[in-house]
Amino acid sequence: MKKPSSKIRDEIAKLQEQLKYAEAREAERIGRVALRAGLGEIEIEETELEAALEELAKRFRGGKSGTSGRMGAGESSAGGGQSEALTSGAPSGNAGEA
């Protein structure tokens, strides 16, 4: 038996709300960790930081090639050198002092 489109729309709306809350929780968790690691004090453009974080995510995914993020391949490679400095310098707190 098929569902009426109104029920499907209701389910989609509920799922979108669940997704919104799940993303907010994830963002808060990641934000807290990033602040503790000192990323809030680093002067870096958002696109460079995003590229560095994508490289970090790739490292923890097992170095799989290809991006699953929202940036294109050209953008993710723009901060390649910066991501190494950021990931290796973040724990010591020296990455943004150059």
Buried (B, 14 or more C-beta within 10 A) or exposed (E): EEEEEEEEEEEEEEEEEEEEEEEEEEEEEEEEEBEEBBBEEBEBEEEBBBBBBBBBEBEEEEEEEEBEEEBEEEBBBBBEEBBEBBBEBBEEEEBBEE
